[in-house]
Amino acid sequence: MLRNTPLKRTSGLAPKSKLQQARENAQARTPTGGPCQVRPYLVEGVRRARQQGDPEGARALARAVLACPNIGSTRHHRRKQSAMGSDGPDNLMLCCGGCNGVIEDQAGLVRELSETLATDLGWRRLVVREGDPEWEALAR
C-alpha cells in the first residue's frame, strides 16, 4: 500500500434499496406540520373514561392531551411496520411524539378506546392487529 496516496472518491453513499426508496416516497406524500390526528381520540377517551368511572385511564390520557402541542411531527403506523404494515396514507396518521408514545405505552387502553370509537363514531382504529377487519388492507 502506498503511503500518502489519496483515496479515490466514489459517487457518494450506497444506493438506497427499492423498499427504502418506496418508504421515503410514501412518507413524503404524508405531510407533517398539520394538526395531531391522535389528539381527538385521546380527548374523547378522557371524556369516556370519566363517564365510566375510570380515573386511572382518564389521568393517563389527560396527561398526554395536556402535553400535546397539536402539531403533527411524526407518523403513527396503525399496522406496525414490523408486522408488514404499509407506508401508505391509509396506514399512517400524523401525530406528535407524545401522543405516539401514549399509543405505545398504553397499548391496551388505546386499543380498547379506538375499537369503541370505530364502532360508535366510525373513526379509524389507531391500532390494527392481526384478525382486525383492516389488517389485510394495510399490508405492504
N, C-alpha and C positions, 0 to 999 in steps of 0.2 A: 504494500500500500504506500502510495506517495504521500509524504508529509506536505502540509501547506497547500494542498490541491483543493480548490473549492469544489463543493459537491454540486452535482448537476441538479438544477431545479426541475421539478416536474410541473405538470399543468395545474397543480393545486391539490385540493382534497380528493380523496377517493370518491368515485361516482356513487350517488345515492341509489339504493335499491328501488325497484319499482314500487314495492309496498311503502317504503318511506316517502317516496315522491307522491304517491296517491294520498297518503295520510296528510301530508303538508298541503296538498291541493284542496282536500276536503275541509281542513281546518281553516284555510284561508277564505273559504266561502262562508264560514260561520263567523260573523263579525264579533268583535269584542268591544267593550265600552258601552254597551246598551244596558238596560236595567237587568238586575239579577232575576232570572226566571224561577229560581227556587224559593225566594223570599215569600211570595204569596202562599206557597204550600205551608211554610213554617208559621206564618201569621194565622192561617186557618187552623193549623194544628194546635197552636196555643189556645185559640178560642174553643176548639172542641175538647181539648184536654181539661180545660177549666169547667166546661159544662158537664163532663163525665166524672169530675171529682178526682182527677189525676194530677196532683200538684207537682210531683216529680217530673212527669212528662212535660207539663206546662213550663216549668222552670228551665228545663234543658233546652227546649225550643225557643223560649223567650230570650235566653242569653244570646242565642245565635241571631235572632231578629234584631236585638239591640246593637249587636256588633256589626251587622250587615251594612256596608256602605251603599248598597243598592246599585252598584256598578259592576257589571259582569267583567271579570278579568281573566277568567279561566273557563274551561268547558267541562261539564259533568257528563260522563258517559252513562246512559241509562242501562245499557247492557255493557258490562265491563269489556275493555279491550282484551284482557287476558282470557275472556270467555268468547273470543272471536267476534266482539261487537264491532259494528261498522263505524266509520268516521263520518257518516252521512248526517244530514240535518235532522232526520227523524230520531237519531240516537243521541245527538248532542244537545245539551241545554247550557245556555250561557249563565254563569253564576259567579259569585265572589268566592274567594278561597275559604272563608269562614263557613259559608253555607255548604260548600262541597265537603268540608271537614265534618260537619254535623251529619251529613248523609253517611259518611264512612264510620263515624264514631257511634252513632245512634241507629245503626242499620235496621234493627228490628222495629223500633218505634217508627222510623221514617217509612219503612216498607209497609207497615200496617196502615199508617196515615195515608200514603199515596194510593193504596188499594181502595180505601174508603172514599177518597176524593175522586178516584177514577170511576167508581161505581155511582156515587151520589151526584157529582158535578160534571162528569165526562172529561176530567182533566187527564193529562198523560201521566203514566206511572213514572215515578222518579227512579225506581229500582226495578229492573226486569231480570228475572231469573228463569232458569230452565223450567218449562211447564207453563209459563205465563203465555197469554194469547199473542203477545207481540214478539216472543222470543225469536222465531224464525225470520220475521220481517226485519229485525235489527241485526242480522248476521252480515258478515263481510261477504 
